[in-house]
Amino acid sequence: MKELFDDVVGQSPLDPRESSRQSSATPKRKRFYKDVGVAGGEGGFTVTLDGKPIRTPSQAIVTIPTRDLAHSIAAEWDAQVDIIDPLKMPLTRLANSIVQGVIDRADLVADDIAKYFGSDLLFYRAEFPEALGAKQGEHWDPVLRWAADDLGAHFILAQGIMPVRQPEQALANARARLPTDPWRIGALHVVTTITGSALLALALHESIYDADAVWAAAHVDEDWNASQWGIDEEVAARLAARRRDFDAAVKVARTAGK
């Protein structure tokens, strides 16, 4: 059983691209359990397989903060029929990553998110074509206005890819609004790495943008290219895999504290 947990929950979607690569290369195993349940316990809830709680590869019990989230994770295990497919278990992989890698170092993970505030996707606009720059502004400017008005974080924009040094006060104000609990900060780390934008992750946390708006804002360039040149099937498959991890992270961010 331990080998199965290593395969299924040992791949951290805190690096979604590496997670997808490892998951696709992992030999799939047969379902070995009959019943999936949710049990209450000290500090939260556990998902049980034939009465035994799921554990991380280091054998820590995966204790989940809310019943809703525990049931969602349990549903992933229950949905496996004959063969267990880790790619179809993004919540399980994220829960394991948080328990094993974030619980005791939430501040460090928050600091890693905060690094993106210095070079956020939303700061850099296309010089050409003008229509693409306009589309970027349509999706990105509302978040930047919110950051300025609500956070007191006034960021500097640029055209092209030359780096711009952002004001220290803006960076500090944005960093101060990140959540402190490990489940939410772990989820927002995934959103940040997938989108390339800590500001979009923060806008999601603060309910300024919903999940679909964040996804659309993060993929303006890809959508523009697809509209001009058509959809590349390989790119579409990669985006679909990233969207699974993204949706799992949104689920955790929305339900971990309720």
C-alpha positions, 0 to 999 in steps of 0.5 A: 500500500505504501508504494501506491501512496508514494505514486498517488500522493507523493507528486507535488502539484506545488510544481504543476508541470513536474507533477504532470510529468511524473504522474504520466510516467508513473505505472498505474496500479489496481484499486486495492480498497473497497470502501471510501469514507470520511472520519472526524478526528483531532484537528480535522477530518480524514479520508479512509480506505477500508477504515484506514486513513490515507497517509503521506509517503512519510506516513503522516496522516492527511488531516483535512481542515473541513468536511467539505474538502474531505468529501471532495478528496474522498470522491477522487478515491471513490471514482477510481474504478479498476485502475488508480490514475494519479492524474485524476486525483489533483485534490489528493496530490495537493492535500499531500503536498500541503501536509508534507511540505507546507504545514510547518513552513507556510511563511516560506511558501508565502515568501515564494509567492511574494517573489512574483509580485516583483515580476508579475505577469500583469506588469508586462504589456505587448507592444504589438499588436495593439489589439493584444495589448488592449485585450491584456488591459481589459483582463489585467487593469481591473486587478491593478486598480484594485491593488492600488485602491484597496491594497495601496500597492501601486505597481509600475507597468512596462511594455515588452520584457525588460524588467522593472523594479517595483516600489518596496511599499507596493511589494510589502502591501501586497505580501501583507494580504496573503493568507497565513494558514497553510492550506490556503497558502499552499493552494495559492502557490499552485495558482501563482505558479500556474498563472505566473501571477501572484496578483491574480492569485490574491485577487482570487483569494479576495474574491475580486475575480472568480476562477474562470476570470483568473484563468482567462486573465492568465491565458490572454496570450495563449487565447490570442494566439489560438484565435490567430493561428488555430488550436494546437492539440498538444498545447490544448492537452497541456492546458487541460492538465494545468486546469485540473490542478488549477481547479483543485487549488481553487477548491482548496482555497475556497473551502479550506477555511469554511 
